Amino acid sequence: MGKRRRVAERPRTRQPAVIGGVIAVVVAGGAFGAYSLYGGGAAGDDTSAGGAHTTVRTGPLSATEIHTASTAFLTAWQKGDVAGAAAATDDSASATTVLTGYGKDAHITGVTLTGGKPSGTDVPFTVKATVGYKGTSKPLTYSSKLTIVRRAKDGAALVGWKPSVVHPDLQDGDRLVTGASGTPPVTALDRDGGELTTAKYPSLGTVLDGLREKFGKTAGGKAGIELRVVRKAAKKGAQKTPDKTLVTLSEGTPGKVTTTLDPALQAEAERRVAAKEKASVVLLRPSTGEILAVANTSHGFNTAFQGSLAPGSTMKVITASLLFDKGLASADKPHPCPKTATYGGWKFHNDDDFEIKDGTFKASFARSCNTAFITQAKKLENDDLTKQAQQVFGLSMNNWAVGVPSFDGSVPVQSAAQMAASLMGQGGVRMNPLNMASIAATVKSGTFHQPYLVSPDVDHRTLAKASRTLSASTLSQLREVMQYTAAAGTAAEAMSGLGPDYGAKTGSAEVDNQKQPNGWFTAWKGDLAGAGVVQQGGHGGDTAGPIVAALLKAGS
């Protein structure tokens, strides 16, 4: 499809009258109805006979306060009273800016707001309006919600301001704008020439938005007239989030952009993540870096490319390469794996405090022994892991040019206990499935090939490079321990039947306030490499492992 995603459209309703605290709506055909927001009776507050506050209210908000505050905001907004609506929030200046732009820049008129039943302090509502520009108009409808909060200084019940109250896709600094789209639409194609649409591949919406943002002006298309969310400018060194189309008033002429996605593998990826509550996966080709599939259960954010999550024990692939390089471990030589190990004042444990007596490093890697790595922390410099990630695996330098926005991993220099934690993928280390798939691909190919979704030949962009490769000895040992993990370690069940040219690593990353850790899995088979995460899924071998393994099998 190549167009930014749209919200649903419904027939226009006329602008309603507001009578007292009840909103009366005249709908097409002349029928007349009225409603009042749920939540209780008439407005009320602690006031004196003269109308002045005598006390500062505290404690939980009452149903009456929620009703009164939400009605005041929605009624003023519907009437076009920007000042009144903004005054009903806890940040009138910011609210004024967004609400003014709603009419002036977005050209939205005829606003009808319908309140729903409150849930606690949250009040849902629907918006029906008209978007018009130079004689062309279309209906607009969507759902949003507001939250009532109590202002500390005077106890007043007000709408807790955030731009998403006005439209759920708005974030701080974003704007709603109607006019000639800044970027012409594109038709995105898979590697076989088939059109990529969200109807066929539901999780590609953010990818298609990114392709339009990057290639729309050079792909040969012509811009249309649209209502769109214009994202705020990115911070220095960061990638701007793509704009999003909400309503197309007149179609532009799309250009064409060919991607590296494989239609069969993309369909399989979509099917696999849909079976999980919050999963993401990436599959790529190690010999080239071509991305063959990317999918997320959640369609609003591309966690697979832009996520920033602790990768847990999958990070031990990089750490193991570092230990091999420095002669601190050898695959088949004895290596300590005690129940616990202390460094920097922290006591680190293995899962269920297991230990491996008189075992090899390969055995520790395959069983994901944390202490096998923590015991070596005292022999490492604080920046050793960072350098290994950057120089060998091409990570943590913010210079990937995938073709759409991506996060390239972060392995910051840390000290003491945090440095030790980073060796096992905790601390400040952050990755996503694209990064982890690239790590497995680098082990398989022996050389870092920056992943890409659109060939660099299309726009002559420069792909990221790694400054060095692993020694032959380190590479051989790294492949050996990953292969052993796939055959007889924590990845064995998921990788069953896929050998012998394979390797894998599982991971579980603890996250504050989560009952279950995030489950990670990274692996290769032949000239395929993949990685996935299931947030709050538990052990990676049981959750993300089957997703990645299924794609490796499908692509073989």
N, C-alpha and C positions, 0 to 999 in steps of 0.2 A: 504494500500500500504506500509506504514511504511518507505518509502524511502524519502530522502530529495527531495524537488521539483526541477524539471529541467527546464532549459530554452529550447525554441524550437530549433530544429536542422535542418539545411538545407545542401544541397550538397556543397562540398568544391569548392571554386574558387581559381584560381592560383594567386600568388602574382603579383600585378600590377606594371607597370613602372610608374615613376613620371617624367613628362616632363614639365619643367618650373613650372608654377602655376597650370597646369592642370593634374589631375590624370587619367592615361589611364589604363583601366582594360581589361585584356584578360580573357574571360569567357570560360567555357567548350564548345568545339565544334569549337573554333578558332575565334569566332566573336570578333570584336574589337570595343570598344567604349571609349568615353572620357567624362568627366564632369568637371565642375568647381563649387566650392561652390557658392550658391546663395549669393547675397549681394552687387553686384556692380562691378566696373571695377578694374583696376590695383591697386596695392598697392600704397599708397601715404602717405606722412607725411610732417610736416613742417621742412624742413632741409635747410641748407645753401648749397652753391655750393660745399663745401668741404664735405658734408654729415653729418655734426655735427648739433645737435639740437640747434636752436637759441632761442626757447621759450618753456616753459612748457605748454603743452596743458591742458585745463580745459574744463568743461562743458560736455554735453551729448556726447556719442560716435557716430561717423558718421558711415554710412553703410560701407564706405570704410575701416575704422578702424576695424570694426567687421569682415569684410571679410578677411582682411589681417592677423589679429591676429589668427583667427580660422584656416585659411588655413595653416599658419606657424606651428601651433601645430599639426594639423592632418597629414600634409605631413611628418613632422619629425617622428612622432610616427609610421606611416605606413612604413617608410623606415627603422625603427629600430634604428633611431638616438635618443637615450635616452637623451643625453646631449642637443641636439637641441630642442627636445620637452619640456624638463624641463625648458629650458631657455625662452620658450614662455609662461610660467606661472608666477604667482606672488609669488610662493613658490617653487623654483627650487629644494631645498634639499628634501622636502617631495615628490615632483613629481618624482624625480630620484629614490627614494626608491621603490615607487609603480610600476613605469614603468620598472625598472630593474627586479623586482619580476615577472612581467607579462610574461617575457620570460624565466627567470632563474628558478623560482619556479613553475609557472603555466604551463610551457612548451607549450606556445601558439605561433604559427608561422603562416606565410602566411597571415598576417593581411591586410585586405582591408577595408578602411573607406569610407563611402559615406555620404556626407554632405546633410542636408536638408535645407529648407527655414528658415532663422532666424525669430524669434519672439522677437522683441526688441533686447536685448543684448544676448538672449539665442539662441544657434545654435544646433539643434538636429542632430544626425548622427547615422548611423548603422554600426555595426562591423560584418565582416565575417572573420573567421579564422579557424585554425585547432589546436586541442588539441592532443598531442601525448605523449605516455609514454611507453618505452621499447617495441617498435614494434607495439603498438596498438594506433590507432588514430580515432578521430571523428570530424565532423564539429561543429563549434560553431557560432551562430549568435545571436545578441541582439541589442537593441537600447539604446542610452544614449544621453546626451546633455552636452554642456559646456556653460559657461557664460563668456562673455568678460567684464572686469573691467578696470578702469583707475587707474594706480599706482600714488599715490599722489606725490611722490618725483620728478618724471620726466614727468608725464602725459602719460606714455607709455600705449598703449592698450595691455592687456595680458589676458590669460585665468585665471579666478579666480579659484585657485586650490582647489579641494577637491577630495578624492578618488573615489567618485561616478562618476566622469568624465570617469574614466577607465572602471568601471562596476557599474551599478546602485545599486547593493547590497553591495558595499563596503562602510564601514564607517571608521572613523579615527581609526587607529590601526589594522584594519583587513588585512588579506593577502589572495591572490589567490594561491592555492597550488594544484598541480596534483600529485597523487601517491596513495599508499595504504591508504584507508580512515582510519582515526584514530579510528572510531567507526563503527562496523558492522551495517548493516541495520536491521530494525525490521519490522515485520508485526503487526500493532496495531489492536486489536479486540475490539468490543463493548461487553457489558455485556452478550449478547446472543451468542457470538462466531463469529459474522459477521465481515468481514474485513472493517476497516475504511480507506477510500481513499478520496483524495481531489476531485476526479471525482464525488463522491457521496455526499460528505460534503465539499464544497469549502472552508469554513473558517477554516478548521482544519489543514491547512498546517503548521502553527507555532506550533501547539500542537504536530503534528507528528514529527516535527524536534526536539522538546523538549523531546519526549519519546525516540527517538533514542539516543540523547545525554546522557540521564540519564540511560537508560537500555540496550543500544546496546552491551556493553561489557559483560553483565551478562545474556543476553537472549538466548545465544546459537548459535548466528550467526557467519558468517565469513565475514571479510571486503572485499570489492571490490576495483577497481581502479577508482578514481573519480577526476574530477576538482571540488574543493569546496572552499567556502569562510570560512576561518578559523578566527573565531572571536577573538578579543583581550581579554586578561585576564580581568576578572571582578575585580573591586575594592574590597577591604577587606569588607566582610559582604554582598556583593551583589552577585546575581546569574549571571553566564555567559550566554550570549545570545547563543543559539545553533548554531553550524556550519550549513552551507547550501550547498547542492550539486547542482551544475550547470549542469554538464555532467557526465554520468556514462560510462566509457570506457569498463569496464568489471564488470559484476554483482557479488555481494557478495551473501552469503547465509543468508537470514534474520532469526533472532530469532523471538519469538512471545511474545507479551505483551498484557495482557487483561486489559481493562479499565472498569470504572464504567458507561460509557456512555450508554444511552438507545437509540437504533436506531430510534424509532418512534419519541421520543422527540427531538433528535438531528436534524432529518429532519424537524420537525416543527420549531425549533429555526432558522435553516438556512433559511427557507421560510419567516419567520417573519422579520428577520433583512434585508433580501434582498430587502424588500419593502421600506426601509428607506435609506437615503443617508449616514448616519454615525451612526449606532446603534450597541450596544453590549448587550448580555444577558447571564445570568447564571441561571441554575436551579439545585437545590440539595435537598437531603433528610435530614431534620433536625435531625432525630433520630440517624443518622450514620455519616453524613458529606459527603456521596457519591455524587459526581458531576454527574448529569444525562444528562446535555446538556450545551454546550458553543458555542456561535456563534458571529461573528463580520461581519459587512458589509465590512469593509476593511480587506483584507486578508494578508497584509504585516506585521501587528503588532497585537498582541493579547491583545487588550484593555480590554477585559473582565477579564483577569487574571493579566495583567501587567500595565494597565492604572493607571495614578496618577492624578486624577481630583477632584476638589472640589465637594462634594456630595450634597451641598445645604441642604434643609430642611429634607432630609432623615436622616441626622445626628441627628435630634431631637429625634430619638428613643433612642439613647444613652444618650443624654442630659436629656430627660424626666426621664429615669431610675435614673440618678444622682439626680435630683430634688426630686423624690419620696424617694430615700434612705436618703436624708438629711432633709426630712420633709419640703421642700420648696414648694411643690405642692402636691395636692391630686386630683385624677381624678374628683370627683364629688363636690369639694368645689370651692367657688369663687376664681377667679384668674385674675389679671389685664391683659388687652390687649388694651393698649392705641394706638393711631395712630402712635406715635413715642416714642422712648426712647433713652436717651443719656448715653453713658458710655465711659470713656477714651478719651473724646473729640470728639467722633463720634456720629452723630445722625442717629439712625437706624429707618427705616420705614417698615411698613407693605405694602403688595401689594396694590397699589391704596390708601394707607393711611387709610385702613379700621380700625375700632375699634369694640370691643365686650364689651358692657356695661353690668355689673353685670353677666358676663358669668362664666362658670366653666373652669377649666384647660382642661377638655376633649373637650370642645367646641373650645378652643384656639388651641389645638393640631390638631383637625380634620380640622380646617380651615387654619392651618399652620400660626398661628400668631407669627411673629418674636419677637415682643416686650414682649410677655409672657415669653420669655426666657431671653431677654436682661435685663429686670427689675430685674432678680435674680443674675446677674453677680457680683454685689457688695457683695453678701453673699457667694461667692465661692472663693476658693484658686486657684492660677494660675495653679496648677498641678492636680486639681480635675478631669477634663474631661479626661486628659491623663491616670490617674490611672484607671478610670472607663472603658475606652476603653481597656486597657491592662488586668486588673484583672478579668473583667467579660466577655468581648467579645473576648479576645484573640488576639487583634489587636495591631499594631504598635510596635512589638517586633522583627520583621525580623526573625522569626523562623518557619514559616510554611513550611511543606514538602509535597507539593501537588502531586509531581511526575513530574512536568514540572515547568519551571520558573514562579514565581508569585511575585506580590507586595502585601505585607500584610497590607497595610494601614499605614497612618502616622497621628498621633494626637500629635503634639509637644506641649510642655509647652510654653504658650504664656502669655503675660501680657497686661493690659490696653485694648484698643479697639480691638486689635487682639484676645485677649482671649474671649471677648464678641462675636466677629464675629465667632469664632470657635464653639460656642454653637449652631449656626444655619448652620454649615457646610461650612463656608467660612474661612477667615483667612488662616492659614497654613494647615488646615485639607485636606488630600488627600485620596481618595478611588477609587475603581473600582467595577464593578458589582459583582465579586466574594466576595469581602469584605462585600458589602451591603446585598447580599443574605445570607451570614453567620450571619449577625446581625439579620435579620428576623428569621433565623433558630434557633438562640439562644433564642430569645423571645418565639418561639413556643415550643421548647423542654425543656426550662428552664436551659439548660446546653450547654456550648460551645463545639461543636464537630468540630475540624479542618477539613475543606473541603479537599477531596483528589480525585484524578483522577485514581490512581493505588493503590490497597490495600497495606498497609504497610507490610502485610505478604509476599509480593513478595521479598522485599529487606531488611526487618527488620528495616526500618527507624522508628524513633520516631516522632510521631505527636505532635504538640504543644498543650499545656494545658492552661486553665485559672485557676487562683489561687483561685477564689471564685465564688459562684453563687449569684444571686439576692435573697433577702428575699422573702418569700411567698407573703407578702403584695405588695412589689414593682412589682414582676412578675405579680401578678393578675391585678394591675392597668395598667401596661404597655400593657398587652394583651387587657384590656378593651378599652384603648384609641385607639389602633390600629384597633380593631374590629369596633369601632364607626366610625373611619375614612373611613374604607372600606364600611360601611353601609350607612353613612350619610354625610361624609366629602368630601374632595377633591379627594379621590380615589373611590368614590361611582359608578361613571359611568363605569369605567374600571372593577370594581369587581362585577358588577351587576350579580346576579344569582349564585354566587360562595359560598354564606354563608350557614350556620351561622358560621362554624368553620373556620374563616379566619381573617386576619388583614392586614393592609397596611399603607404605608406612601409615600406621594409624595414629590418631591423636584424640585426646579429650581435653578441652580447655575449660577450666573453672572460671565462672563469671559471677561477680558479686550479685546477690539477690536472685540467683537462679537456682531452682531445686536440682536441675540436671545440667551437666556440662554441655558445651557445644561439641558435637561429634565430628571429627575431621578424618579425611582419607585422601591419600595421594598415591598414584600408581602409574606404571607404564606396562604396555604389552606391545611388542614389535615397534612399529613406528606410530604409536599412539600413546598419549599421556593425558591423564585426567586428574581432577581433584574436586572434592565436594565438601560441603559442610551442612549439617543439620543442626540448627540452633536449638538448644535445650533438648537435644536428642539422646544424650548419653554417650556411650562408647562409640568411637568412630567406625570400628570394624563392623558393628551391628547396624548402624544407621546410614552413614554416608557411604560406607564400603559397597553395599549392594548396588547403589545408584551408579557409582563410578565403574564398578566391574561390569555392569550391564552395558554401559556405553563402550567399554573396551571390547567386549564380546561382539556387540553389534557392528563395530567398525572393523573387525578382523576378517 
